[in-house]
Amino acid sequence: MTRQDRLGLSLVVEPGDPRLRDLLLAHEPAEILAAVVGRHRLSDAVIPSAWIERGRQIEPLAEAAAGRARAAGLRWITPGDKEWPPGLSDLDHVEPLHGATGAPVGLWLRGAGHLGEMCERSVAIVGARDCTTYGAECTSDLAADCADARWTVISGAAYGVDGCAHRGALLMGSPTAAVLACGADLDYPASHSALLGRIAEAGVVLSEQAPGERPLKQRFLSRNRIIAAATRGTLVVEAAVRSGSLNTLNWADQLGRTTMALPGPVTSRQSAGTHAAVRAGKAVLVTTGREAVAELSGLGAGSEEQPTLPMTELDRLPTAARSTLEGLDWGTAHQVAEIASAVQLTTKDVRAALDLLELRGLAARVGSAWMLARRADAV
């Protein structure tokens, strides 16, 4: 009955409560739930009174959740299920942030995707709700590049960067996952109803909140720990100094995940938080999806293929010929001895080099002197 016991706990305890995390490390879910509803006593712990009060309503709460879940086509998964992202268990071993920690007791899922498989190669892309045009365009490109490299994009379906991240992945035909701070049966924000519907067609909309639960401010912060823990790394695009997106980055950093940030204009307040994270060493600066994928793959910036300049005719010349060119001018002809002295070569080496340069149309004779005929450094 562990699945039902975990479901019961999710209905009476606010998800992310560190006290539940501590109890679950020492007791089975069935023992804790029995203590909450008064059927059992835990000799080494005191059950919070708020849990006990809510436990008195557990039957109607369970019926309401089951009804809403059936209507919305939700499914309930718990640790040990094939769809359960294994990375979530890491949350049981980190200190609370903003009063939340611990792996969720279970998750409600809506959609055709297989969450466990999607999280195997996944990246969280989060950022400002009121993002700039720059942020929106960069996010879409980053998400599309990551999706094209077969990395699942996971975000929070909020306005701004989150929505752009989901759309960028969908543009590449890749499934994406949205983690909500309310019940998975709700479309939040309401204007993203169509987007959430598209996400559910091939991906997953998920939440640890019971069906029908409203999005409260604290729930967005506790939701962020799931985004960070379920993925291999977090990439932040446009975050002000005080931003919920930095909360997700802090979770990822605390969990030992890859942490990345996209730089913005130095004058943009929207990017002040991301710039501070880079300066503090909490995030690696990335500018493209390829760079993000290299970081996620553990390859780092050193392995990222660097752009190479095209070879010029000058690059292909022998060393002596390149040096001899340095001694030639456009408007003035010079004698061989004069050129040799200027470039510190022997006259023999300069004559041989000049013959080659003349053959290639780069130098021209003017009587017994020489001058430049054509540029060698043009592509």
SEZA-113900 format. One record per residue: x, y, z of N, C-alpha, C in turn. Coordinates in pm, whole numbers, plus 50000, padded with zeros to 5 digits. Layout:
! residues N
XYZXYZXYZ ...
END
This chain:
! residues 379
500824987850000500005000050000500855012750000 502155011149975503025022949984502575034049891 502115030549772501665040749677500515048849735 499525041949795498385048949853498785056549978 499715051150055500185058250173500885071150134 501705070450029502375082449980501365092649927 500335087549861499275096549812498595103549929 498325095850034497695101850151498555112650212 499855110150222500765120150278500795132750192 500725131050061500755142749972499525151549989 498465145850043497225153550061497195161050193 497975156750291497915162950423499165171050457 500255168950383501505176150410501855184750288 502195197350312502605206050202503875200550139 503875197550009505065192149944506305200749968 507415193949992508655200950017508925203850164 508015199850253508185202350396509395194150447 510445200750497511625193350543511325183350655 510285185950734509955176850843509505163350790 508805163350676508395150650617509605143250562 510525150650502511765144450453512465137050566 512595143750682513295137850795512575125350847 511255125950850510485114250897510615102550800 510595105350671510685094550573512055087850570 513065094850617514385088650625514455078450739 513495079450834513515070550951512325061050956 511245064050883510025056050894509425053350757 508625042950749507885039850628506705049350612 506295052150487505155061150466503905056650541 503675043550547502475038550616502485042150764 503655041350828503775044750970503465059550992 504015067950906503815082350922502355085950901 501735080350796500345083450768499455078650883 499755066750937498975061551050499085070851170 500265076651191500435085951302499675098951277 499625103151151498895115451117497405114051143 496855102651109495395100651126495045094651262 496025092851349495755088551486495685073651509 496135065651415496085051151432497395045451489 498385054051504499705049151545500475060751607 501435057651693502275067951755503725065451716 504435076251685505865075351660506585079751786 507315070651845507945073451974509055083951964 509615085451844510765094451828510425107351756 509135110251737508765122351661507385127451703 507225140551687505935146951713505325151051579 504115146751553503435150251427502895164451437 503195173251342502685187051346501155187351350 500625196551427499175197351444498445200451314 499105208051224498465211151095498265198551013 499185189051021499025176450950497855168551009 497775168551142496715160951209495345166551172 495225179851172493945186051136493535182450993 494475183250902494165179950762493925164950747 494575156950831494385142450826492955138350858 492245146650932490845143550964489955144350840 490455151050735489665152450611490225143850499 491045134050534491785126850429490865119450334 489775114050380488885106450291488245115350185 487605126550225487045135250119488125141350030 489305144150087490405149350004490835139149900 490915126549941491325115949848490275113849740 489025114449776487945112849677487975124249576 488155136549625488195148049534489385147149439 490555143149492491745141949409491555131149304 490975119849343490755108849249489795112949139 488755120149174487785124649074488395134248974 489155143849023489795153448933490845146548847 491565136848905492585129648829491965121748715 490835115048743490155107548635489695116848525 489125128148562488585137548464489685143248374 490875145148431491975151348354492925141048295 492705128148324493585117848272494955117748337 494985120748468496265120948540496625107048590 497915104648607498385092448669499345096048784 499365087448886500165089849006501355080349005 502565085849013503755077449017504535080149146 505265070249193506045071249315507425065149293 508365067449386509695061449371509605046349351 510395041349258510365027149223509615024449094 508705033649054508015032148926508995034948812 508735029048695509635030648582509735045148535 508665052648555508675066548510509335076048610 509695071048727510225079948831511635084548796 511885097748792513255102648764514155099848883 515195091948867516045088248981516755099949047 516985110448972517685122049028516945128849141 515635126549151514855133049256515275128449395 515805116449406516205111349537517345119549598 518105126749514519205135049565518695146149657 517415149749642516845160449723516745156749871 516825143849901516775139550041518075142250114 519085146850042520405148350103520955162450094 520085172250073520535186150065519765194650167 520385205650206519775214650303518615222350238 517645226550319516495233950264516915247350203 516185251250099516275264550041514885270650049 514785282450109513485288950126512475279550191 512945271550285512045263250364511595250450300 512185246550188511745234350119512935225350091 512705212450097513685202550053513015188950053 513785178850017513275165250016512665161349883 512825148549848512215143249726510695143249741 509965145549633508505144849643508065130749679 506955129549752506445116249787505835109449665 505495117449565504945112249441504695123649345 504345120249224504085130349121502815126849044 502055137349010500905135748921501355139348780 501045130748684501475132748546500285133448451 500395142648355499425143448245500205143748115 499895134848025500565135047895501035121347852 501425120447725501775107647663503235103847682 504065113247729505495110547741505835101447858 507015095547850507555087147958508555095748035 508155100348153508965109948226510365104748256 510475092448298511795086948332512745087348214 512265083248098513115083347979513455097647937 512505106647951512755120547912513825126948000 513885123048126514825129248219516235123748208 516415112648137517745106748125518735116448061 518295123647959519115134047894518265146647890 518315154147998517425165648008518155177848062 517655189548023518225202248067517075211548105 517215218248218516245228248258516645241748198 515705248148130515945261548079514895270648142 515345279848225514435288548300514935302948291 514055312248330514455326248325513305335548353 513495348048317512575358848352511205357148288 510175360048365508815360348308508675372248213 509185383748255509105395748170510395397248091 510715387048014511975387147939511945397247825 513115400847779513225409947665513115402047535 513045409347425513025402747294514305394747275 515415400347320516705393147314516605379947389 516075380347511515955368247592515055357847529 513935362447473512985353247410513605346347289 514275354047206514865348247084516005338647119 516855342747214517975334147253517465321147316 516415322147397515875310247463515345300347360 514595305247265514055296547161515165289347085 516225296747053517355290746981518075280347067 518305283747194518985274447285518185261547300 516875262947321516025251247341515985242747214 515885249247098515835241846972517145234246949 518275240746981519575234146964519715222147058 519295223747183519365212647279518455201247235 517245204747191516315194447145516845187247022 517475194846932518035188946812519155179046846 519835181546958520895172547004520335161347092 519005160047095518295149647169518385151047319 518355163447363518245166347505516835171547533 516165165847631514805170147666514865183347741 514075192847698513985205847764512865205347869 513195208947992512225209248101512185223248159 510965228248181510815241748235509515242548313 509105254948346507945256648433506705262048368 506695263348235505505267748159505035281748192 505875289648258505495303348292505615312348170 505165324948186505375334748080506865336748057 507205342847946508585346547920509475335047879 510615333847947511635324147909511105309947912 510355306148016509845292448026509035288647902 508095297147866507255294247749508075293247622 509065302147606509925301747488510745288947484 511165284047600511945271647606511105259847556 509865258947603508985248147559508705249147409 508435261347363508125263047220509325259847132 510515263547178511725260447100511915245447084 511635237847191511745223247182510675217447091 509445222447106508345217547024508575220446877 509235231646849509535235346711510385224646642 511215217646721512075207146667511395193546673 510125193146712509405180546721509825172046839 510415178546939510915171247056509935172347171 509695161447245508835162347363509505170747471 508705177747548509205186247655508345184047778 508835187747894508105185648019507935198848092 506735200948147506425213148223506105209348366 506825215248461506605212748604505805224348660 504615221548711503715232048758503765233548910 503385245448956503315248249100501875246749150 501005241449065499615238849100499295224549060 498045220549071497675207249027497955205148879 498355193148842498675190248701497435190348613 496265190848673495015191548595494675205748556 495375215448613495085229548586496015234948479 495505244048399496335251048301496745264348362 498005265248401498485277648462499835281348401 499935293848351498875303848343497795299948242 496605305348261495455301348179495695303948031 496435314647999496675317747858497645307947793 498285299347873499165288947820498455275547806 497135275947806496355263547796496695255847668 496775262947556497095256247430498515250647432 499445258247491500835253647500500925241047586 500255241047700500275229347788499635217247720 498605219947639497985209147563498955203047463 499745211447396500755206647301501855198847373 502245203847490503275196847568502805182847604 501545181647645501005168747689500835158847574 500765163647450500565154647337501695144547322 502925148847342504065139747330504935139647454 504795149747539505605150947659504775149147784 505125156647889504475155048019504275168548087 503095170148147502835181048241502765174448378 503545179248475503625172348603503615181848721 503265176248837503265183948960503255174549080 503835179249191503715171749316502475176249393 501865187149348500635191949413499455183249373 498525181549463497335173449435496475180149327 495725172549252494845178449152493945189249213 493825200349145492975211149192493665221349281 494865218349329495565227749418496005240149342 495855251749407496175264549344497685267549353 498185275949262499615279749266499845290849367 500495287849479500865297749579502325301549561 502705313249614504065318449594505115308349641 504935302449760505905293149813505995280649726 504915277049660504905265049577505765266549452 505925278849404506825280849290508265278049332 508635282349452509995280149500510255265349526 509275258349586509465243949611509435236149480 508645240949383508595234549250509955234849182 510705245749206511995247349139512975236149172 512865230449293513795219849330513585207449243 512335205049199512035193649113512635195848974 512515207948921513095211148790514595208748794 515245213348901516705212048911517135197548931 516405190149014516825176449047516535166448937 515485168548861515095158848758516005159548636 516735170548622517535172848501519025171448528 519805170748419521245169548430521905183148455 521205193748422521775207048439520715217748420 521035229848466520105241248456520785252748384 520075258448288520545270048212519575281548237 520105292648288519275304348317519485315048210 518375320148159518395330948061517665342848122 518345353948135517775366248190517155364048329 517885367548430517395367248568517895379648638 516975387148698517375398848776518055394148904 518575403648980519315400149102518445392049197 517175395749211516235388049293515255381249197 515545368849165514755361649065514525347349110 513305342349086513015328349117513835318749034 514275323248918515095314748832516435311648897 516955321448972518215319049043518025308949154 516795307949206516495297449304516695283749241 516235282049118516445269349047517925266749026 518665277248989520115275948969520805272049100 520375277949210520955274549340520675260149378 519475255349347519165241249371520095232349289 520255235649162521115227649075522545227649126 523005239149172524375240249224524525231649350 523535232249438523585224549562523525209549535 522835205749426522695191649390523885186349309 524815195149275525965190949197525675189349049 524605195649001524275195048859525085205548782 525065204548650525695214648566524895227548575 525565238648596524875251648606525435261048500 524545267248424524945275748312524105288448309 524655298748247523915311348233524255317648099 523245323448036523435330747910523695345347944 524765351347892525015365447920524045374347843 523785385947901522965395847833523755408747819 523135419247769523825432247763524235436647904 525415442547918525885446448051525015457448111 524245464148029523355474748079521975469548117 521715456748095520375451248119520215446548263 519235452248334518945447648471518395433448469 517785429548359517225416048348518315405348352 519535408948319520625399248319521585401148435 521285410248525522195412948637522395400548723 521355392748743521465380648824522305369848759 522145368248628522935358148558524405362148555 524665374948537526045379548536526685377548673 525925380148779526445378248915526735363448941 525895354648887526115340248905527395335748836 527655341248718528885337848646530105342948723 530015355348772531135361148846531425353348973 530375348349038530535340949163530965326549141 531065322349015531465308648985530345298649002 529095303449010527955294449026527385289848892 527835295748784527325292048652528405293948548 528435284748452529345285948338528665294348230 529395303448173528835311848067528725303647938 527535303447879527325296947749526595306747658 526855305647530526235314747433525425307547327 525585294347317524865286647216524395273347276 523445267147206522995254047248524115243747241 525005245147144526125235747132527035236547253 527265248747302528085250347423527385244147544 526065245947552525305240147663525385224947660 525215219147542525275204547528526665199447565 527715206847528529075202747564529245202547715 528695212547785528775212847931527975201347992 526785198947942525935188247993526565174547973 527315173347864527945160547833529245158447909 529635168447989530855167348066532105169847985 531935175847869533075178247781533725191747809 532915201447847533445214647879533725222947756 534075235347784534285244747674535505241247590 536475234347650537695231247576537455222047459 536365213847468536085204347360535155210047255 534585221747285533695227947187534475231647063 534005227746949534715230546824534785245646803 535975250846793536175265146778536085269046630 535535280746603535465285146464536865287246409 537105282946288538425284446226538335294046109 539385302346095539435311645984539865304345858 539345308045743539765301545618541225304645588 541905294745529543315296345493543465306745382 544475315245394544785324745287546045320045214 546345326645102547545323145027548805325745111 548745335945196549875339045283550155327345379 549075321045430549245309845523549935298045457 549765296645325550315285045255551765287145209 552285299345220553645302245175554675296745273 555835292845224556935289045314557335301045401 557995298345511558355308845606559195319845542 560185315945462561075325945399560305334845303 559335329245230558545337145135557655347045209 557085342645325556245351745403557085363345457 558295360145502559175370645554559585380345444 559875374845326560285383345214559175393145175 557945388645182556815397545152556805409645244 557255407645369557265418645465558245429645422 559235425945339560225435745295559845442845166 558675439445107558235445744982557205456545009 557155466544922556175477444932555365478244803 554245485644812553405487544694553985497744597 554375508844648554755519744558556235521344534 557065514244609558515515944598559185502544573 560085502144472560815489844443562105489444525 562475477344573563675475744655564615465344594 565915467544613566925458144567566935445844661 567455434644605567485422144681568245423844813 569385430544807570185432244929569445440545033 568715450544986567945459145077566835451045145 566175442345067565095433945123565665424145224 566795417845189567415407945277567795414245410 568305426445407568685433345530567465436545615 566395440745550565185444545624564535432745695 564565420945630563875409345688564835399445753 566125402945754567155395045820567255380845763 567295380045629567535367545558568755369245469 569315358245419570425359045324569885363245189 570755369045107570325372944972569925360844891 570595349644915570255337244845568825333044876 568455333445006567105329445046566055339044990 566395352044986565445361944936565225360144786 566325357444709566165355244565565255343244538 565455332544610564615320644591563175323744626 562975331344734561615334944776560955344044673 561725353444618561165362644519560755355344392 561535345344353561165337344236559815330544258 559625325144378558345318544410557215328644413 557455340244473556415350544482556045355844344 557055356944256556765361244119555935350744046 556275338244068555535327244004554065327444046 553815331444168552435331644220551755345244201 552435354344134551825367244103551765376744220 552575374144323552545382544442553635393244442 554675391344362555765401144352556085403544205 556575415544175556885419044035558255425644029 559005422343919560325428343896560165442543839 560995451443887561095464943831562585467243804 563045462943683564475463143654565155452643740 566095456843822566775447643912566175447844052 565095455544071564445456844202563105449444202 562455449444320561185442144335560175450344416 558875447844384557805454344460556585444944466 555665448044554554445440044569553575441044444 552955429744407552055429544293550615426544333 550445418944442549085414844483549115410944630 547985412944699547905409144841547835393944854 548515388944957548495374544980547625370445097 547125380445176546375377445297544865378045279 544435379945151542995380145124542485365945110 541225363545157540625350345149540225347245006 
END
